[in-house]
Amino acid sequence: MTIVDTTKHVARRLVIGALLAAAAGGLLTACGSMPPGPTYTEDELKVICERRGGWWRGNLIPGYCEYQTAANQAP
């Protein structure tokens, strides 16, 4: 084995390593830019709202649950 053969092997390994690193970086960049999905669906939010004693207003305002607050009533 000569010095030229060793240089070719090192160069080939560097090129393959660079291509693999670029592919991994591209995959991580593509997956990292995707927006996260919703935590709950509208039906799940409605059930949670009703379980906590609220009124579901999702048909008027998406994702809105209305609660009645305690009022100070004067005697």
CORSUL-V755344 format. One record per residue. N is the residue number from 1. RES is the residue in one letter. PHI is phi as a letter, one per 20 degrees, with the letter a starting at -180 (none if undefined). OMEGA is omega in whole degrees, -180 to 180 (NA if undefined). NEAR is the number of other ideal C-beta (glycine too) atoms within 10 Angstrom. Layout:
# CORSUL-V755344
N|RES|PHI|OMEGA|NEAR ; N|RES|PHI|OMEGA|NEAR
This chain:
# CORSUL-V755344
1|M|none|-178|6 ; 2|T|d|-180|7 ; 3|I|f|-180|7 ; 4|V|f|179|7 ; 5|D|f|179|9 ; 6|T|f|179|10 ; 7|T|f|178|10 ; 8|K|f|179|11 ; 9|H|f|180|10 ; 10|V|f|180|10 ; 11|A|f|180|10 ; 12|R|f|179|10 ; 13|R|f|178|10 ; 14|L|f|180|10 ; 15|V|f|179|10 ; 16|I|f|178|10 ; 17|G|f|179|10 ; 18|A|f|178|10 ; 19|L|f|178|10 ; 20|L|f|179|10 ; 21|A|f|178|10 ; 22|A|f|179|10 ; 23|A|f|179|10 ; 24|A|f|178|10 ; 25|G|f|178|10 ; 26|G|f|178|10 ; 27|L|f|179|10 ; 28|L|f|179|10 ; 29|T|f|-180|9 ; 30|A|f|-179|9 ; 31|C|f|-179|8 ; 32|G|f|-178|7 ; 33|S|e|180|7 ; 34|M|f|178|7 ; 35|P|f|179|5 ; 36|P|f|179|5 ; 37|G|f|179|6 ; 38|P|f|-180|10 ; 39|T|f|-180|7 ; 40|Y|c|174|11 ; 41|T|e|180|10 ; 42|E|f|179|13 ; 43|D|f|178|10 ; 44|E|f|178|11 ; 45|L|f|179|18 ; 46|K|f|179|18 ; 47|V|f|179|13 ; 48|I|f|180|13 ; 49|C|f|-178|19 ; 50|E|f|178|12 ; 51|R|f|-180|8 ; 52|R|e|176|9 ; 53|G|n|180|9 ; 54|G|d|176|15 ; 55|W|d|-178|11 ; 56|W|f|179|18 ; 57|R|d|-178|14 ; 58|G|f|178|14 ; 59|N|f|177|9 ; 60|L|e|179|8 ; 61|I|c|-175|9 ; 62|P|g|176|9 ; 63|G|m|-175|13 ; 64|Y|d|176|14 ; 65|C|d|-177|17 ; 66|E|d|178|11 ; 67|Y|d|176|9 ; 68|Q|e|-180|8 ; 69|T|e|177|4 ; 70|A|f|-178|5 ; 71|A|d|174|5 ; 72|N|e|-180|4 ; 73|Q|d|-180|5 ; 74|A|f|180|3 ; 75|P|f|NA|2
